[in-house]
Amino acid sequence: MKPSQPIRIICTLAIFVLAAATGRALWNRAMNSPWTRDGRIRADVINIAPDVSGIVARVAVKDNQLVHRGDVLFIVDQQRYRLALAQAGAQVAARRAEMSMRLRQAERRAGLEGVVVSAESREDARSQADSAEALYQEALAALDTAGLNLSRTEVRAPVDGYITNLNIHTGDFATAGTPKLALVDRGSFWVYGYFEETKLRLLRVGDPVDVRLLGPDAAILQGHVESI
């Protein structure tokens, strides 16, 4: 039994309206919605270099490993820096002893009468005491520097992240300032989206964003517009 003429007309109109609505929605999505297939995932990559030079005594990580802030990445041989610290400590002791002696001499001469010690002699003693104190302060600074150098023989992760470009092995010579590996900052990932100029007017800082990565079962990530 064939459908009546009114039913055929109604079905045709319904299909037409549905097609028109679908077409309009697709047009709006393609022309008026801020979306793009052209995006890139980026992250901060930190080049890790030792602050002191020396033979690498131990490498504590491997490529692609997740590390946390403060974890030891590798260690430069510490023996030379321990000796430098001990030498700086001995120099501090020597300068302290000399400073104490010069101060006592200056105090004794300052307490003597002018007929026994001339004013020039008292000034010389005071000047020598001041010089000895300055040398003592210099020795203290050298001690702090030696301690800092010793602590810097342990190269640690500045942030949580993933090891990459690992190019260091036990026995290598590490030169201060020369990168030996890189660290991908785990908390710095972002997405560059390249939009058509006509769609930029639809974007606002703070707008919510859905990001779908390439892949058959890729999850949809949520984010927001940080800058334009």
C-alpha positions in Angstrom: 0.0 0.0 0.0 1.6 3.3 -1.1 1.8 6.2 1.4 -0.6 9.1 0.6 0.6 12.2 -1.0 0.6 14.4 2.2 2.7 11.9 4.1 5.3 11.8 1.3 5.4 15.6 1.3 5.8 15.7 5.1 8.7 13.2 5.0 10.4 15.1 2.2 10.1 18.3 4.1 11.4 16.7 7.3 14.4 15.3 5.5 15.0 18.7 3.8 14.8 20.5 7.2 17.2 18.0 8.8 19.7 18.3 6.0 19.5 22.0 6.1 20.0 22.1 9.9 22.9 19.6 9.6 24.5 21.7 6.8 24.1 24.9 8.8 25.7 23.3 11.9 28.6 22.0 9.8 29.0 25.5 8.2 29.1 27.2 11.5 31.6 24.8 12.8 33.8 25.2 9.8 33.5 28.9 9.3 32.4 30.5 12.6 33.8 28.3 15.4 37.3 28.7 16.7 38.8 25.3 16.0 41.9 24.1 14.1 43.7 20.9 13.2 47.0 22.8 13.2 48.4 22.5 16.7 51.7 21.6 18.3 52.5 20.3 21.8 55.4 22.2 23.4 57.2 22.1 26.7 60.1 23.9 28.4 63.4 22.0 27.9 66.2 22.8 30.4 69.8 22.1 29.4 71.6 20.7 32.3 75.3 21.5 32.6 77.7 21.1 35.6 78.8 24.2 37.5 82.3 22.7 38.1 84.6 20.7 36.0 86.0 17.2 36.6 85.7 13.5 35.9 82.2 12.1 36.1 82.2 9.7 39.1 78.6 8.4 38.7 75.6 8.8 36.5 72.3 8.3 38.4 69.7 8.5 35.6 68.9 7.0 32.2 67.3 8.4 29.1 63.5 9.1 29.3 63.5 8.6 33.1 61.1 10.6 35.2 63.0 12.5 37.9 61.8 14.9 40.7 63.2 18.2 41.7 66.3 17.7 43.9 67.2 14.2 42.6 70.8 13.7 41.8 71.5 13.4 38.1 75.2 12.8 38.1 78.2 13.5 40.3 81.6 15.0 39.4 84.6 13.6 41.2 84.7 15.3 44.6 88.2 14.5 45.9 89.8 17.6 44.4 87.1 19.9 45.8 87.3 18.3 49.3 91.0 19.1 49.3 90.3 22.7 48.2 87.8 23.0 51.0 90.4 21.7 53.5 93.0 24.1 52.2 90.6 27.0 52.4 89.8 26.0 56.0 93.5 26.0 56.9 93.9 29.4 55.3 91.0 30.8 57.4 92.7 29.5 60.6 96.0 31.1 59.6 94.4 34.4 58.8 92.4 34.4 62.1 95.6 33.9 64.1 97.3 36.7 62.3 94.4 39.0 62.7 94.2 38.3 66.4 98.0 39.0 66.8 97.7 42.3 64.8 94.7 43.4 66.9 96.5 42.8 70.1 99.6 44.7 68.9 97.4 47.6 67.9 95.7 47.6 71.2 98.9 47.5 73.2 100.5 50.4 71.2 97.3 52.4 71.5 97.5 52.2 75.3 101.1 53.3 75.5 102.1 57.0 76.0 103.3 59.1 73.2 106.8 59.3 74.6 107.2 55.5 74.4 105.5 54.9 71.0 105.1 57.5 68.3 101.8 58.3 66.7 103.1 57.0 63.4 103.9 53.6 65.0 100.4 53.4 66.5 98.8 54.2 63.1 101.0 51.6 61.4 99.8 49.0 64.0 96.2 49.9 63.4 96.6 49.7 59.7 98.3 46.3 59.9 95.4 45.1 62.1 92.8 46.4 59.6 94.7 44.7 56.7 94.8 41.4 58.7 91.1 41.6 59.3 90.5 42.2 55.5 92.6 39.2 54.7 90.6 37.1 57.2 87.4 38.1 55.5 88.8 37.2 52.1 89.8 33.8 53.5 86.2 33.3 54.8 84.8 34.1 51.3 87.3 31.6 49.8 86.1 29.0 52.3 82.5 29.6 51.3 83.4 29.3 47.6 85.2 26.0 48.2 82.2 24.7 50.0 79.9 25.8 47.2 82.0 24.2 44.6 82.0 20.9 46.6 78.2 21.0 46.8 77.9 21.7 43.1 79.7 18.5 42.2 76.3 16.9 42.7 74.2 18.0 39.7 70.5 17.9 40.7 67.3 18.2 38.8 65.9 21.8 39.1 62.3 20.7 38.3 60.2 17.5 37.9 60.6 16.2 34.4 61.9 13.7 31.9 65.5 13.0 31.1 66.4 13.4 27.4 69.4 13.8 25.2 71.5 12.0 27.8 75.1 12.3 26.7 77.2 11.6 29.7 78.9 8.4 31.1 81.0 7.5 34.1 84.6 8.4 33.4 83.7 11.3 31.0 85.3 14.7 31.7 82.6 17.2 32.4 83.4 20.8 31.6 81.6 23.6 33.6 78.9 25.2 31.5 78.8 22.5 28.8 75.3 20.8 28.7 75.4 17.0 29.2 71.7 16.3 29.2 68.3 17.9 28.9 65.2 17.9 31.2 61.7 18.3 29.9 59.8 20.2 32.5 56.8 18.0 33.5 54.7 21.0 34.5 55.2 23.2 31.4 53.4 21.4 28.6 51.2 23.6 26.5 49.7 23.6 23.0 50.3 26.1 20.2 47.1 26.4 18.1 47.5 28.0 14.7 44.1 29.6 13.8 42.9 31.5 10.8 42.8 35.3 11.2 39.1 35.3 10.7 38.6 33.1 13.8 40.9 35.1 16.2 38.0 37.4 17.0 36.2 34.5 18.5 39.0 33.7 21.0 39.3 35.2 24.4 41.9 34.7 27.1 40.5 32.3 29.7 38.1 30.5 27.3 37.8 26.7 27.9 39.5 24.5 25.3 39.2 20.9 24.3 42.3 19.3 22.8 42.1 16.0 21.0 45.5 14.4 20.3 46.1 12.4 17.1 45.5 8.6 17.6 42.7 6.1 17.5 41.9 6.2 21.2 43.3 9.6 22.2 41.6 11.2 25.1 40.2 14.7 25.0 42.2 17.1 27.2 40.8 20.1 28.8 42.6 23.4 29.1 42.1 27.2 28.6 43.4 30.0 26.4 46.4 31.4 28.1 47.4 34.0 25.5 46.8 35.1 22.0 
